[in-house]
Amino acid sequence: MRTHLAAAAAGLVVITGTGIAVAQAAPAADAVTRTGSLVNTCANPVVDRDVTGWGRHGTGAAGARVAIGAHVVADHAYRQPSGNGVNPEMYLPQKDVTEAERWRFAMDTWVSGTTAAVTARMQVDWYGPASAYLGHSNGAEVPVTPNAVETWTRVAGEFTAPGGATRANVTAQLTGPAGMTWSATACDYQPISLPDPTTPPATPPPGGADTAAQRYNWGTPLPASDEFDYGSAAAPAKPDATKWTLAGSEASGCWEGHNGNGRRCEENSRVLGGIMRMTGEAGGDTGLLGSKFAQRYGRWEVRARSQATSANNGKQYHPVLLLWPDDEEWPEGAEYDYLENSAPGEQCAEAFMHYPNHQPKVQEHATKCNVDLTQWHNFAFEWTPQHVKGFIDGQQWFVFSADCIQCAPGPMFQTIQLDNFHGTGLQTAIFEVDWARVYSL
């Protein structure tokens, strides 16, 4: 599958991060202060086209989709007007669940029209097969300060699906007097079991002895290798600029993304004292590293894992390890994707070997299943005048030599990518690398 190093400069300013965050955007001409959360991964999270999934509940007044101007992500919200009764409620998009799953349901809210102390909470009505009602759960009360000026507060609750549950009807309640105007947007549903993309591991992962380099005596890694043993959780570092070209490292800050989808940004790749973490955001911003070292023929090995960090919405990032032509045009220069997956953390590793100039055909494809890509594995690639070979944890899993597939005409270099195939509204993800090593033949 095609991947590319698009270096189109983008003069946009974005707020980065994928955890729950309240941030102020870059000042606009009218100096609007923007608040709210950067994550929004439920169905119709920001009411961008219609109000599907949102509506009045209980003593809530009939609401409508309205334009807003001071949220960091959303341009629209669902608003219940001053006709709200005491302790109004609203419903949010439903979510399919499985019993015993743990979920964090959240949204951003803004209240005006009162000076009273107000709290809000997330709630769930649980249903099983044939819409059988199973019970109700309340989340924690979150203080919300009413304000005549648009100001967004994150409200979240954690819930465990009861036995037999198949659906969560998510609602919210505002505790306060009648007559309040209540707005909500940026709903976010995340499995609690998934990793927090803002939190690095306590210690670097073990390096692993099951490497192709050790098994086949590849020798000493070249200086272009990177152990990523710098930076820290408290002070994340940029990848070593003497070894890597970072996407968007120019003044513009970002490149155009894969096939024009989203952006590749320098700040989405950071070293945390033992690992490099590449982050794919819901809005489509991701990272890319390209090695500054290229060679014709050689060996490469990378210890990596990938994980989704929010609920699956069908728009998933592609983790990729590949060799890209240094001087030749594409596809004349060939392309060797020795790990490329259509979603983070899959159970089958895939590889795509592109023929030079896509002749006599486009590519060869290899698949190896029963490989949990959420766990650390060593992915290695060997390119010689005779063949191209792939290894996982020191074991060969593909070799191709027919029709001169190995005949890329010039030097190639390693890239590490988390590619965006869907534009915006993606399932957030991380792609982590313990080390990246390169060897001569």
N, C-alpha and C positions, 0 to 999 in steps of 0.2 A: 504494500500500500504506500502511496506517495507521502513522503514527509519532506519538509524543506526548511531552509534557513531564510525566512523572510525578514529583511532588514528595513522594512518601510518604517520610517519615523512617524510617531504619532504625538501630536502636540497636546494630548489630553491630560488633564489632571484627575487622578482617581484617588479614592480613599481605599487603602488596602487593609487586608486582614480577613479572616474567615471565622473567628469566634464571635461571641456576643460582644458587641462593641458600641460605644457611644462616641461619636467623633464629629469634629467640625470640618466641613469641607473647605476647599480652597475658596477664599473670598470671591464672590461674584461681584458684579458691578454694583448691586444694591446691598452688598455686605450682609446677605442673609446668613444667619447661623443655622446650620443644618445639624439635626440630631437624629438618633434612631440607630437601628441595627443594620449590619451589612449582610446578614444571612437571611434568606427567605426561600425555603425549600418545600413548602407545601403546595398543593394544587392552587393555582391562581393566587399566588402570594401577595402580589402588589396591585391587584385589581386593575391590571393594565389595559384590558379590553372591555370587560364587563364585570358584573357583580356576582357571577356564578360562584356558589358555595358559601356566600355570605348572606346574612339576613337577621331579622328581629327574632327574639326569643323571650318568653316570659313577659315582663313589663317593659321591654324595650320598644321604642317607637319604630315605625316603618322607616327604613333607611334608604340611602342611595349612594351611588358611586360619585365621588367629588374629586376635583383637582386639588392637589396640595403643592406647596412650594418650598418646604424647608426640611424635607426628609433626605437622608444621605443616599437612599436607593430609589424609593418609590415616588412616582408622580401622581398617584391616585390613592384614595382610601375609601373604606366603607364608613359612612357617617349616619348615626342616629341623631335626629335633631332634638331641640329642647322639649319636645313632647314626651320624652322618656319619663316613666314613672319612677318610684323609689326602687333602688337596687335593680337597675335595668340589666338585661342580658342580651347577648347576640350569639348567633351560631356562626361557626367558621367551616371551611371545607372539611369533609369527612376523611377518615383515614382507615384503610384496611389494615388489620392487625392479626397477630396470632397469640393465643393464650401464653401467658408468662413473659411476653416481650415487655421490655421497659422503654418508655418513650418520654421525651421532653417536648411538650407542646408549648409554643410561645407565639407572641405577637408584639407589635409596637402599638401603643395607645396614646391618645391625647384627649384631655378633658377640659372643657371650658363651661362657663355659665354658672359657676358656684365658687364660693370661697371656703366651703366646708372641707374638712379632712376627708379624703377619698382613698379607697383601696380598690384593687382589681385582682381577680384570680382567674386562672384557667380551670375549666371543668370538663368532664367527659361523661357521656352516657354510653354504656357498653351494650353491644348487641351481638347475638350469635346467629347461627343458621336460621333461615326463614324469618329474619328480623326479630328474633326473640329477645326481649329486654332482659339484661343481666344485672344492671345496677348502675350506680352513679358514683363518681369520685371527684373530690375537690382538690385543687392545687393550693399552694400557699398564697396568702394575701400579700400583695405588693403595694406599697404606698405610691400614689400617683398625685403629683402636685398640679392642681388645676391652673391653667394659664390662658389668658386671652390671646397670647402669641403662640403660634404653632410650635409645640414642644413635645417630643416623643419619648416615651418611657417603655422599656422592655418589661413585659410581664411573661413569666414562664412557670410551668408546673411540671413535676415529674410523676409519672403514672405507670402502673403495672397492669397489663391486661389480665382480667380474671379468666378462670377456666372456661373454655368454650367460646371465648370472644373471637369474633371475626371482623368487627367494625367498631371504630371509635367515632362517635358523634361529638366533635369538639365544640365546646361553647365557652363563653366568658361571662363573668358577672362583675358589674361595677357596684361597689357598696357606697351609697351616698343618697342625697335627697333627690326628689323629683325635679325635673326641669333642666338637667344637665345636657349639654351637647357632647356626644361621645364618638370619637373616630378611631379606627383601627386599620392597620396595614402590616405588611412584612411578616406574615405568619410563617412559622418555621417548625417543622416536625422532624426530630432527629432521634434515632435509636440511641439510648444511653450507652449501650455496649460498644459503640464505635469510638475510636480514639479522638481525643481533642487535638485538632491540627495545630493549636498554638502551644502545646505542651511537649517538649522534647523528652526522650527516654531518660531515666535517672542516670544510666551509665551507657556508654557505647556498646553496641551488640558485639558478641564474640565474632572474631574474624573468620572462624571456620577452617578446618584443615582439609575439607573435601573440595579442593580446588583442582582445576585442570593443570594449572601451573606446577603444582606440587606433584601430581600424578604423572605428568609427562615431562618433568624436568625442564621447564621453560627458562629457568635461570633467574637472574636478578631483574626486577622491574626497572624500566627506564626512568630517567628523571622526570619525564612528563607525567608519571603516575601521581596520584593524589590519595593520601590516606585520610584526608579531611579531619586531621587531628588538631585543628585550631578553632578559634571561636569558642563560644560557650552558650549555655542556655540563657544566661543573664545578658550576654553581649554577643548575639549572633554576628558572624562575619561573612563578608562577601567571599565567594570562592576565589581562590588564588588567581589573580589577574595575570600572573606570568605563565599560567597553565591553561586558563579557560577564557574564552570569549563569552560574556554574559549577554543574553538577549536584552536589548534596551539599555545597554550600559552608556550609550551616548546621552547627550543633554536632553533628548526628547523623552527618555525614560522607558519607552516601550517600542516593540516592533509589532507589525501586523501579525496576527496569529495564523495558524495552519489554514490554508485556503481562505484566508480572510475572516476566519472565525475568532473573535475575541482578540486578545493581545498577549504578546510574550514580553514580560517585564523583568527587569533586572532584580527588583526587590522580592520576587517570588522564588528565589533560590538563595538559601542561606546555610552556613555551616555552623553547627551547634556544639562543637567540641566532641567530635567522634563520628558524626554523620552529616551528610548534606541533605537537606530537606527541600524539595520542590513542591510548591503549593498551587493547586488549581482551585480558583474561586468560583462561587456561584455565578458571578457576573461574566465569567469567561476569561479573566486574566490568569495567566499561567507563566511558567518559566521555561528556559532552555539553556543548556550549557554546551559549548562546542570546544573541543580540545584544540589548542594551538599547535599541537604536534601531529604531523601527518607522515605516513610512510606507505610505500607500495609493498605489500605483503607484510605480515606480522601477526601478532596475537594480542588479544585484549581480554580482560576479565574484570567483571564488575559484581560486587556483592550488593544486592538491592532487594527491596520489597515495595509493594504498593498497597494502599488501603483507601477505601471510600471513607469519608468523614461526615456524611449526611445520608438521609434516606434516598433510596433509588428512585429517581424520577424518569429513567429512561434516557437521560442525557449524560453520558459518562465520559470521562477523560480517557485517553489512550496512553498508557506508559510505554515508552519506546527507548531501546538501546540500539544504536545503529552506527554504521560507517557511512560517511558522506564524502563525495569526491571533493578534493581540495582545489584542483585547478580546472577540471573538466566541467562542461555543462551537464545538466541533468535532462534526459536519462542516459546520454552518451557515456557518462562517467560511472554508471551503475549505482547501486545502492544495496547495502546489506543490512537489513533489519533483523538482528539476531535475537531480539525479544520485542515483540509488538503485540499488545493486547487491547481488545476493544473495551475493556473496563478494568479498573484497579482491582487487585486481589482475586482474580479469577483462579479457577482450579486447573486450567490448561494453559501451558505456555505455547506461544505461537511465534513463528519466524517467517519472514518474507525475503527471499533472495531475488533481487531484480537483475535481469540480464543487462549487460551493456547495450545501450540504445534500444532496449526492450526487444532484442532479436536473438533467437528466432521466436521467442514469445516473451511475455511481460515478466514472469516471475516463477519461482518455485516456492511452495508453501510447506511448512513442517508444523506439526502439532504434537505436544507431549502432555498428556493429562495426568491427574493425580499429583499435581504440583500446586500446593497452596501458595499462591503468590502474595498472600498477606504476611507470610513468614520469610525470613532471610534465606536467600539462595545465591549461589555463585553462578553467574552466567558468563560463559567464555566463548570466544570466537577465534578461529584460526583461518587465515587466508594465505594460501601458498600458490605457486604457479600450477599446482596440480588439482587443487580443490578448495572448497569452503566447508568448514565444519563448525558445528555448534555443540556446546557442552553445558550441562546443568549439574552442579555439585560434583564436578570431575568426571561425569559420565557422558560419553558422546550420545547425542540424540538426533543429529542429522549430519549428512555429508552429501554434497552435490559437486559433480565434476563434468557432467555432460554438456555438450554444446558450448563449451568455453565460458560457463557462467562465472568462473573465477577470473576472467580476463578483463577486469576493470583496467582502463588504460593508464591511470595515474595514481598518485598517492591519495589516501583516504584518511579521514580523521574521525574520532569518536564523538558522538553527541549523546546527550541525555535529555530526553524530552517528555513532557506530559501534555499531549496534544489535544486541542479542542476541535471536535468535529461538529459541534452543535450550536455555536454562536453564544447565546446567553441562557441563563436559567439552568446551569449544569449542576449535577451532583458533585459536591465538593470532594476533593481528594488530595492525597499526598503521595509523593514518590520519593523514597528515601534511599540513599546510597551510603554504605559503610566505607567503601574504598573503590577506586577505579584505577586499574593497573594496565600497563602496556608493555609489551615485550617485542624484541626483534626476533626474527626467525633464527 
